Each structure stands twice: as structure tokens, then as C-alpha cells.
Amino acid sequence: MKIGILETGFVPDEMQDEFKSYPTMFEKMLGSLDPSLQFQVWPVLIDQFPDSIHDADAWIITGSKHGVYENLPWMIRLQAVLRDIVAARIPVFGVCFGHQILAAALGGTVVKSDKGWGIGVHEYQLADNAPQWVENAPETMKLNAFHQDQVVKLPETASVWASSEFCPYAGLNYGDRAASIQPHPEFSFEYENALLQSRRGDVIPEEIAQIAEKSMQNPVDGSSFAHWLLAFLKGERQIKAA
């Protein structure tokens, strides 16, 4: 199986020696579960796009420092590509910015939230009708978050499968072949912390940084999410818990 990764953001220059790239994080996350997987990366933010939506069996859209509302040319082009992928019923999954631009492509609205920064380990409630690929769907899950922007208006085709008080539309589903999540299941503690410290006191207010640090003492459900994401990309349906 070949997974195409649409790269919409770069790891900060000073961190690339240690953390490489966002596609690398997904490759490590999923490749450890299935070494037979193949990956190809298209850095769409520098206008490098796949020739065809059929160049991969499934797609992932990464996070980015950019906001969907910037409406840069590559973002407009990406939204058109995403609509084609969804229409063709090829599995596509968005994370953070990927979550937001998929929603925008399908008719939703994304803004810089007046709630401010959501950083650190956040807990999300899963809906009773969580997607089939979420194996034995738990009541809640904890994942690393790092965002200001949020989806505030849902596309008509969207259903909410994960939410929190801070981020009501944290997980969205569009039928059984398109889905997304606002937090970062691919982020390790090390990267979340490094990113926080690099922006602390400048971009991130100290009070927010302290709250985030305290939350990061909690374990995350990244390992479980990796299994769920792989099941989604493969189009597998899981057996729900009784």
C-alpha cells in the first residue's frame, strides 16, 4: 500500500536535524505497524503536487504554521485536489492544518479562534457514533495539541466524532473515506516540548506555556491512534466494544 503525504508545513529549521519533518513523523508512526507500507511526500506548500489523485492509495494532509484563511495559491489548489480525492472516494485524513483545510475545501469555515492557543495534552470526548475504524471506541482520548485556528462552521457533509470544550469540532468525518483530527497524534512528547520551548515568551505567553507543560505530564493515546489511522487508511472496519 502506498500512502501519499501532502506536506503543508515544515519543521522549524533549527529542529530539522533532530526531528526531520512532519511526513517523517507519520512514516515512523505508521511504518512501525506495517513495514510493507510505502510513502511518498509532495511538499504542496512549495507548489509540488501529485500528477494524479491516484498516485497513492490513501492520503494524509499534515499540519502547518499557516492559516487556511490566508488563501495562498497553493492552498486554493490543494482544496481543489482534496475535493477530487473525496469525490473519488480515496481515503484522505487531515491533521491540524490538514483538518482545517479539508473542512474548508468541503464548505466549512476556519478562523483564528478567540479562545487563543490550545497547547499540550488535551482530552477529547468521542461521540457514540464514532467511526468504524476507531477500534473499541473509548469514551475519551488524549493527544498533543498545538493550534490557535479552529473549524467554527461545519461542512454540510461533516459529522463530529471527537470534541472538547476548547475545540468542539476536533474530529470530523465525511462518510467513510474522509476524516480529520485537530490535535497531533504524530507528535512525540519531545517534539511537542521542543516546539513549545522555541516559541515560549515570544509567540506563546508564559501563562499558557506553564499550563501546557503541566498537561504534558499526562500520557497520550498516540499508539492507539496510530492503529486507528492505519485502519482508516486501509478502509478497515473494526468491531465495536459491547
Phi and psi restraints in degrees (value plus and minus 20) as a CYANA .aco file:
   2 LYS   PHI    -130.5   -90.5
   2 LYS   PSI     104.8   144.8
   3 ILE   PHI    -126.5   -86.5
   3 ILE   PSI     103.1   143.1
   4 GLY   PHI    -112.3   -72.3
   4 GLY   PSI     112.7   152.7
   5 ILE   PHI    -133.1   -93.1
   5 ILE   PSI      98.3   138.3
   6 LEU   PHI    -111.2   -71.2
   6 LEU   PSI      83.1   123.1
   7 GLU   PHI    -105.4   -65.4
   7 GLU   PSI      94.2   134.2
   8 THR   PHI    -128.2   -88.2
   8 THR   PSI     -20.2    19.8
   9 GLY   PHI    -178.8  -138.8
   9 GLY   PSI     134.4   174.4
  10 PHE   PHI    -129.4   -89.4
  10 PHE   PSI     123.4   163.4
  11 VAL   PHI     -78.8   -38.8
  11 VAL   PSI     118.6   158.6
  12 PRO   PHI     -70.5   -30.5
  12 PRO   PSI     122.4   162.4
  13 ASP   PHI     -70.2   -30.2
  13 ASP   PSI     -64.0   -24.0
  14 GLU   PHI     -91.3   -51.3
  14 GLU   PSI     -28.8    11.2
  15 MET   PHI    -129.4   -89.4
  15 MET   PSI     -23.9    16.1
  16 GLN   PHI     -88.9   -48.9
  16 GLN   PSI     -49.1    -9.1
  17 ASP   PHI     -82.2   -42.2
  17 ASP   PSI     -58.6   -18.6
  18 GLU   PHI    -108.9   -68.9
  18 GLU   PSI     -60.8   -20.8
  19 PHE   PHI    -130.0   -90.0
  19 PHE   PSI     -24.8    15.2
  20 LYS   PHI      43.3    83.3
  20 LYS   PSI    -116.1   -76.1
  21 SER   PHI    -173.5  -133.5
  21 SER   PSI     146.6   186.6
  22 TYR   PHI     -87.1   -47.1
  22 TYR   PSI     -61.1   -21.1
  23 PRO   PHI     -78.0   -38.0
  23 PRO   PSI     -57.6   -17.6
  24 THR   PHI     -80.0   -40.0
  24 THR   PSI     -58.1   -18.1
  25 MET   PHI     -83.5   -43.5
  25 MET   PSI     -61.7   -21.7
  26 PHE   PHI     -89.0   -49.0
  26 PHE   PSI     -58.1   -18.1
  27 GLU   PHI     -82.7   -42.7
  27 GLU   PSI     -61.5   -21.5
  28 LYS   PHI     -86.5   -46.5
  28 LYS   PSI     -62.6   -22.6
  29 MET   PHI     -81.6   -41.6
  29 MET   PSI     -66.5   -26.5
  30 LEU   PHI    -111.7   -71.7
  30 LEU   PSI     -55.7   -15.7
  31 GLY   PHI     -84.7   -44.7
  31 GLY   PSI     -47.9    -7.9
  32 SER   PHI     -89.0   -49.0
  32 SER   PSI     -43.4    -3.4
  33 LEU   PHI    -107.4   -67.4
  33 LEU   PSI     -52.5   -12.5
  34 ASP   PHI    -164.5  -124.5
  34 ASP   PSI      72.1   112.1
  35 PRO   PHI     -82.3   -42.3
  35 PRO   PSI     -33.6     6.4
  36 SER   PHI     -99.5   -59.5
  36 SER   PSI     -30.5     9.5
  37 LEU   PHI     -84.2   -44.2
  37 LEU   PSI     123.3   163.3
  38 GLN   PHI    -131.9   -91.9
  38 GLN   PSI     126.2   166.2
  39 PHE   PHI    -149.0  -109.0
  39 PHE   PSI     124.6   164.6
  40 GLN   PHI    -159.3  -119.3
  40 GLN   PSI     117.3   157.3
  41 VAL   PHI    -130.2   -90.2
  41 VAL   PSI     114.5   154.5
  42 TRP   PHI    -140.1  -100.1
  42 TRP   PSI      89.0   129.0
  43 PRO   PHI     -95.8   -55.8
  43 PRO   PSI      64.2   104.2
  44 VAL   PHI     -87.1   -47.1
  44 VAL   PSI     -42.3    -2.3
  45 LEU   PHI     -91.1   -51.1
  45 LEU   PSI     -33.3     6.7
  46 ILE   PHI    -132.2   -92.2
  46 ILE   PSI       7.4    47.4
  47 ASP   PHI      46.2    86.2
  47 ASP   PSI      11.6    51.6
  48 GLN   PHI    -125.2   -85.2
  48 GLN   PSI      85.1   125.1
  49 PHE   PHI    -133.0   -93.0
  49 PHE   PSI     134.5   174.5
  50 PRO   PHI     -83.3   -43.3
  50 PRO   PSI     130.4   170.4
  51 ASP   PHI     -88.3   -48.3
  51 ASP   PSI     -50.7   -10.7
  52 SER   PHI    -165.8  -125.8
  52 SER   PSI     129.7   169.7
  53 ILE   PHI     -88.1   -48.1
  53 ILE   PSI     -31.8     8.2
  54 HIS   PHI    -115.1   -75.1
  54 HIS   PSI      -8.4    31.6
  55 ASP   PHI     -93.3   -53.3
  55 ASP   PSI     -28.8    11.2
  56 ALA   PHI    -162.6  -122.6
  56 ALA   PSI     140.6   180.6
  57 ASP   PHI    -102.4   -62.4
  57 ASP   PSI     -42.8    -2.8
  58 ALA   PHI    -177.9  -137.9
  58 ALA   PSI     139.8   179.8
  59 TRP   PHI    -149.5  -109.5
  59 TRP   PSI     126.7   166.7
  60 ILE   PHI    -145.1  -105.1
  60 ILE   PSI     117.8   157.8
  61 ILE   PHI    -130.7   -90.7
  61 ILE   PSI     104.8   144.8
  62 THR   PHI    -103.3   -63.3
  62 THR   PSI     158.7   198.7
  63 GLY   PHI    -100.3   -60.3
  63 GLY   PSI     151.8   191.8
  64 SER   PHI    -181.7  -141.7
  64 SER   PSI     135.9   175.9
  65 LYS   PHI     -97.7   -57.7
  65 LYS   PSI     -32.8     7.2
  66 HIS   PHI     -99.6   -59.6
  66 HIS   PSI     141.9   181.9
  67 GLY   PHI    -126.8   -86.8
  67 GLY   PSI     118.8   158.8
  68 VAL   PHI     -76.7   -36.7
  68 VAL   PSI     -55.2   -15.2
  69 TYR   PHI     -89.3   -49.3
  69 TYR   PSI     -26.5    13.5
  70 GLU   PHI     -87.5   -47.5
  70 GLU   PSI     -45.1    -5.1
  71 ASN   PHI      32.0    72.0
  71 ASN   PSI      23.0    63.0
  72 LEU   PHI     -87.9   -47.9
  72 LEU   PSI     134.8   174.8
  73 PRO   PHI     -72.8   -32.8
  73 PRO   PSI     -60.6   -20.6
  74 TRP   PHI     -87.9   -47.9
  74 TRP   PSI     -48.2    -8.2
  75 MET   PHI     -91.2   -51.2
  75 MET   PSI     -61.4   -21.4
  76 ILE   PHI     -81.9   -41.9
  76 ILE   PSI     -63.9   -23.9
  77 ARG   PHI     -84.4   -44.4
  77 ARG   PSI     -61.4   -21.4
  78 LEU   PHI     -82.6   -42.6
  78 LEU   PSI     -60.9   -20.9
  79 GLN   PHI     -80.5   -40.5
  79 GLN   PSI     -59.3   -19.3
  80 ALA   PHI     -84.2   -44.2
  80 ALA   PSI     -62.0   -22.0
  81 VAL   PHI     -82.3   -42.3
  81 VAL   PSI     -63.0   -23.0
  82 LEU   PHI     -83.9   -43.9
  82 LEU   PSI     -59.2   -19.2
  83 ARG   PHI     -82.3   -42.3
  83 ARG   PSI     -58.3   -18.3
  84 ASP   PHI     -86.6   -46.6
  84 ASP   PSI     -61.0   -21.0
  85 ILE   PHI     -82.2   -42.2
  85 ILE   PSI     -65.8   -25.8
  86 VAL   PHI     -83.5   -43.5
  86 VAL   PSI     -64.2   -24.2
  87 ALA   PHI     -82.2   -42.2
  87 ALA   PSI     -53.1   -13.1
  88 ALA   PHI    -103.2   -63.2
  88 ALA   PSI     -22.4    17.6
  89 ARG   PHI      39.4    79.4
  89 ARG   PSI      19.3    59.3
  90 ILE   PHI    -113.4   -73.4
  90 ILE   PSI     111.3   151.3
  91 PRO   PHI     -76.7   -36.7
  91 PRO   PSI     112.2   152.2
  92 VAL   PHI    -162.6  -122.6
  92 VAL   PSI     114.2   154.2
  93 PHE   PHI    -152.4  -112.4
  93 PHE   PSI     109.0   149.0
  94 GLY   PHI    -130.1   -90.1
  94 GLY   PSI     124.2   164.2
  95 VAL   PHI    -145.6  -105.6
  95 VAL   PSI     108.1   148.1
  96 CYS   PHI      35.5    75.5
  96 CYS   PSI    -128.0   -88.0
  97 PHE   PHI     -76.6   -36.6
  97 PHE   PSI     -57.1   -17.1
  98 GLY   PHI     -82.1   -42.1
  98 GLY   PSI     -58.2   -18.2
  99 HIS   PHI     -81.1   -41.1
  99 HIS   PSI     -63.7   -23.7
 100 GLN   PHI     -92.0   -52.0
 100 GLN   PSI     -63.5   -23.5
 101 ILE   PHI     -93.8   -53.8
 101 ILE   PSI     -48.3    -8.3
 102 LEU   PHI     -85.5   -45.5
 102 LEU   PSI     -62.2   -22.2
 103 ALA   PHI     -82.7   -42.7
 103 ALA   PSI     -64.4   -24.4
 104 ALA   PHI     -82.9   -42.9
 104 ALA   PSI     -59.9   -19.9
 105 ALA   PHI     -82.8   -42.8
 105 ALA   PSI     -49.1    -9.1
 106 LEU   PHI    -120.8   -80.8
 106 LEU   PSI     -11.6    28.4
 107 GLY   PHI      92.4   132.4
 107 GLY   PSI     -14.1    25.9
 108 GLY   PHI    -107.0   -67.0
 108 GLY   PSI     158.2   198.2
 109 THR   PHI    -145.2  -105.2
 109 THR   PSI     115.2   155.2
 110 VAL   PHI    -142.4  -102.4
 110 VAL   PSI     115.4   155.4
 111 VAL   PHI    -157.2  -117.2
 111 VAL   PSI     144.3   184.3
 112 LYS   PHI     -97.3   -57.3
 112 LYS   PSI      91.6   131.6
 113 SER   PHI     -87.5   -47.5
 113 SER   PSI     121.1   161.1
 114 ASP   PHI     -94.4   -54.4
 114 ASP   PSI     -22.8    17.2
 115 LYS   PHI     -98.3   -58.3
 115 LYS   PSI     -32.3     7.7
 116 GLY   PHI      63.4   103.4
 116 GLY   PSI    -174.8  -134.8
 117 TRP   PHI     -96.2   -56.2
 117 TRP   PSI     117.5   157.5
 118 GLY   PHI    -134.7   -94.7
 118 GLY   PSI      85.2   125.2
 119 ILE   PHI    -153.8  -113.8
 119 ILE   PSI     127.2   167.2
 120 GLY   PHI      78.9   118.9
 120 GLY   PSI    -182.1  -142.1
 121 VAL   PHI    -105.1   -65.1
 121 VAL   PSI      97.6   137.6
 122 HIS   PHI    -130.8   -90.8
 122 HIS   PSI     128.4   168.4
 123 GLU   PHI    -124.8   -84.8
 123 GLU   PSI     114.8   154.8
 124 TYR   PHI    -142.2  -102.2
 124 TYR   PSI     118.2   158.2
 125 GLN   PHI    -108.0   -68.0
 125 GLN   PSI     115.5   155.5
 126 LEU   PHI    -116.0   -76.0
 126 LEU   PSI     117.7   157.7
 127 ALA   PHI     -88.3   -48.3
 127 ALA   PSI     136.0   176.0
 128 ASP   PHI     -80.6   -40.6
 128 ASP   PSI     -49.6    -9.6
 129 ASN   PHI    -120.7   -80.7
 129 ASN   PSI      19.3    59.3
 130 ALA   PHI     -74.8   -34.8
 130 ALA   PSI     130.1   170.1
 131 PRO   PHI     -77.1   -37.1
 131 PRO   PSI     136.2   176.2
 132 GLN   PHI     -80.6   -40.6
 132 GLN   PSI     -47.6    -7.6
 133 TRP   PHI     -98.9   -58.9
 133 TRP   PSI     -28.5    11.5
 134 VAL   PHI    -104.5   -64.5
 134 VAL   PSI      77.6   117.6
 135 GLU   PHI     -84.1   -44.1
 135 GLU   PSI     109.6   149.6
 136 ASN   PHI      26.0    66.0
 136 ASN   PSI      34.6    74.6
 137 ALA   PHI     -62.6   -22.6
 137 ALA   PSI      97.8   137.8
 138 PRO   PHI     -96.3   -56.3
 138 PRO   PSI     150.6   190.6
 139 GLU   PHI     -94.0   -54.0
 139 GLU   PSI     -54.7   -14.7
 140 THR   PHI    -160.9  -120.9
 140 THR   PSI     143.4   183.4
 141 MET   PHI    -164.4  -124.4
 141 MET   PSI     130.9   170.9
 142 LYS   PHI    -134.4   -94.4
 142 LYS   PSI     110.5   150.5
 143 LEU   PHI    -162.9  -122.9
 143 LEU   PSI     136.9   176.9
 144 ASN   PHI     -91.1   -51.1
 144 ASN   PSI     114.0   154.0
 145 ALA   PHI    -140.9  -100.9
 145 ALA   PSI     132.8   172.8
 146 PHE   PHI    -181.2  -141.2
 146 PHE   PSI      67.2   107.2
 147 HIS   PHI    -181.3  -141.3
 147 HIS   PSI     136.0   176.0
 148 GLN   PHI    -131.8   -91.8
 148 GLN   PSI     -57.5   -17.5
 149 ASP   PHI     -93.9   -53.9
 149 ASP   PSI     130.1   170.1
 150 GLN   PHI    -164.9  -124.9
 150 GLN   PSI     133.1   173.1
 151 VAL   PHI     -95.5   -55.5
 151 VAL   PSI     105.3   145.3
 152 VAL   PHI    -136.7   -96.7
 152 VAL   PSI     -35.2     4.8
 153 LYS   PHI    -151.7  -111.7
 153 LYS   PSI     105.6   145.6
 154 LEU   PHI    -100.5   -60.5
 154 LEU   PSI     124.5   164.5
 155 PRO   PHI     -82.7   -42.7
 155 PRO   PSI     133.9   173.9
 156 GLU   PHI     -80.0   -40.0
 156 GLU   PSI     -49.8    -9.8
 157 THR   PHI    -108.5   -68.5
 157 THR   PSI     -20.5    19.5
 158 ALA   PHI    -106.5   -66.5
 158 ALA   PSI     125.8   165.8
 159 SER   PHI    -146.5  -106.5
 159 SER   PSI     126.3   166.3
 160 VAL   PHI    -111.5   -71.5
 160 VAL   PSI     105.0   145.0
 161 TRP   PHI    -135.6   -95.6
 161 TRP   PSI     -31.5     8.5
 162 ALA   PHI    -165.0  -125.0
 162 ALA   PSI     119.7   159.7
 163 SER   PHI    -174.5  -134.5
 163 SER   PSI     143.0   183.0
 164 SER   PHI    -166.7  -126.7
 164 SER   PSI     148.7   188.7
 165 GLU   PHI     -82.1   -42.1
 165 GLU   PSI     -58.5   -18.5
 166 PHE   PHI     -92.5   -52.5
 166 PHE   PSI     -56.5   -16.5
 167 CYS   PHI    -153.4  -113.4
 167 CYS   PSI      67.9   107.9
 168 PRO   PHI     -82.3   -42.3
 168 PRO   PSI     -51.2   -11.2
 169 TYR   PHI    -129.4   -89.4
 169 TYR   PSI      36.2    76.2
 170 ALA   PHI     -98.2   -58.2
 170 ALA   PSI     -50.1   -10.1
 171 GLY   PHI    -151.4  -111.4
 171 GLY   PSI     105.6   145.6
 172 LEU   PHI    -143.9  -103.9
 172 LEU   PSI     128.5   168.5
 173 ASN   PHI    -151.0  -111.0
 173 ASN   PSI     118.6   158.6
 174 TYR   PHI    -146.2  -106.2
 174 TYR   PSI      68.4   108.4
 175 GLY   PHI      48.1    88.1
 175 GLY   PSI    -166.3  -126.3
 176 ASP   PHI    -132.1   -92.1
 176 ASP   PSI      -9.1    30.9
 177 ARG   PHI    -146.6  -106.6
 177 ARG   PSI     -23.2    16.8
 178 ALA   PHI    -158.0  -118.0
 178 ALA   PSI     110.9   150.9
 179 ALA   PHI    -177.6  -137.6
 179 ALA   PSI     150.0   190.0
 180 SER   PHI    -183.3  -143.3
 180 SER   PSI     146.6   186.6
 181 ILE   PHI    -164.7  -124.7
 181 ILE   PSI     120.6   160.6
 182 GLN   PHI     -95.0   -55.0
 182 GLN   PSI     -65.9   -25.9
 183 PRO   PHI     -92.4   -52.4
 183 PRO   PSI    -196.7  -156.7
 184 HIS   PHI    -135.1   -95.1
 184 HIS   PSI      70.9   110.9
 185 PRO   PHI     -85.9   -45.9
 185 PRO   PSI     -40.4    -0.4
 186 GLU   PHI    -103.2   -63.2
 186 GLU   PSI     -33.3     6.7
 187 PHE   PHI     -97.3   -57.3
 187 PHE   PSI     108.8   148.8
 188 SER   PHI    -101.0   -61.0
 188 SER   PSI     144.9   184.9
 189 PHE   PHI     -77.4   -37.4
 189 PHE   PSI     -60.9   -20.9
 190 GLU   PHI     -82.2   -42.2
 190 GLU   PSI     -62.4   -22.4
 191 TYR   PHI     -94.2   -54.2
 191 TYR   PSI     -62.1   -22.1
 192 GLU   PHI     -76.2   -36.2
 192 GLU   PSI     -65.0   -25.0
 193 ASN   PHI     -88.1   -48.1
 193 ASN   PSI     -63.0   -23.0
 194 ALA   PHI     -81.9   -41.9
 194 ALA   PSI     -61.6   -21.6
 195 LEU   PHI     -86.0   -46.0
 195 LEU   PSI     -60.9   -20.9
 196 LEU   PHI     -81.3   -41.3
 196 LEU   PSI     -68.9   -28.9
 197 GLN   PHI     -85.5   -45.5
 197 GLN   PSI     -52.9   -12.9
 198 SER   PHI     -89.1   -49.1
 198 SER   PSI     -42.1    -2.1
 199 ARG   PHI    -133.6   -93.6
 199 ARG   PSI     -17.3    22.7
 200 ARG   PHI     -87.7   -47.7
 200 ARG   PSI     113.9   153.9
 201 GLY   PHI      59.1    99.1
 201 GLY   PSI     -33.4     6.6
 202 ASP   PHI    -130.0   -90.0
 202 ASP   PSI     -90.5   -50.5
 203 VAL   PHI    -105.6   -65.6
 203 VAL   PSI     -59.5   -19.5
 204 ILE   PHI    -121.9   -81.9
 204 ILE   PSI      99.6   139.6
 205 PRO   PHI     -79.2   -39.2
 205 PRO   PSI     127.6   167.6
 206 GLU   PHI     -79.5   -39.5
 206 GLU   PSI     -58.6   -18.6
 207 GLU   PHI     -81.7   -41.7
 207 GLU   PSI     -62.2   -22.2
 208 ILE   PHI     -87.2   -47.2
 208 ILE   PSI     -59.8   -19.8
 209 ALA   PHI     -81.5   -41.5
 209 ALA   PSI     -60.6   -20.6
 210 GLN   PHI     -86.5   -46.5
 210 GLN   PSI     -61.2   -21.2
 211 ILE   PHI     -82.2   -42.2
 211 ILE   PSI     -63.3   -23.3
 212 ALA   PHI     -82.6   -42.6
 212 ALA   PSI     -64.4   -24.4
 213 GLU   PHI     -79.5   -39.5
 213 GLU   PSI     -63.3   -23.3
 214 LYS   PHI     -83.1   -43.1
 214 LYS   PSI     -61.0   -21.0
 215 SER   PHI     -85.8   -45.8
 215 SER   PSI     -48.6    -8.6
 216 MET   PHI     -95.3   -55.3
 216 MET   PSI     -19.4    20.6
 217 GLN   PHI     -95.6   -55.6
 217 GLN   PSI     -35.3     4.7
 218 ASN   PHI    -104.6   -64.6
 218 ASN   PSI     123.1   163.1
 219 PRO   PHI     -92.0   -52.0
 219 PRO   PSI     134.7   174.7
 220 VAL   PHI    -131.1   -91.1
 220 VAL   PSI     144.9   184.9
 221 ASP   PHI    -119.8   -79.8
 221 ASP   PSI      16.1    56.1
 222 GLY   PHI     -82.1   -42.1
 222 GLY   PSI     -57.5   -17.5
 223 SER   PHI     -84.7   -44.7
 223 SER   PSI     -65.6   -25.6
 224 SER   PHI     -82.1   -42.1
 224 SER   PSI     -61.8   -21.8
 225 PHE   PHI     -84.7   -44.7
 225 PHE   PSI     -54.0   -14.0
 226 ALA   PHI     -78.8   -38.8
 226 ALA   PSI     -62.8   -22.8
 227 HIS   PHI     -84.6   -44.6
 227 HIS   PSI     -61.8   -21.8
 228 TRP   PHI     -83.9   -43.9
 228 TRP   PSI     -65.0   -25.0
 229 LEU   PHI     -83.0   -43.0
 229 LEU   PSI     -61.0   -21.0
 230 LEU   PHI     -84.5   -44.5
 230 LEU   PSI     -59.9   -19.9
 231 ALA   PHI     -82.3   -42.3
 231 ALA   PSI     -61.4   -21.4
 232 PHE   PHI     -82.6   -42.6
 232 PHE   PSI     -68.4   -28.4
 233 LEU   PHI     -83.1   -43.1
 233 LEU   PSI     -51.6   -11.6
 234 LYS   PHI    -106.2   -66.2
 234 LYS   PSI     -25.2    14.8
 235 GLY   PHI      54.0    94.0
 235 GLY   PSI       8.1    48.1
 236 GLU   PHI    -108.6   -68.6
 236 GLU   PSI     127.4   167.4
 237 ARG   PHI    -129.3   -89.3
 237 ARG   PSI     110.8   150.8
 238 GLN   PHI    -116.8   -76.8
 238 GLN   PSI     141.0   181.0
 239 ILE   PHI    -107.0   -67.0
 239 ILE   PSI     105.9   145.9
 240 LYS   PHI     -97.0   -57.0
 240 LYS   PSI     130.6   170.6
 241 ALA   PHI     -89.3   -49.3
 241 ALA   PSI     129.2   169.2
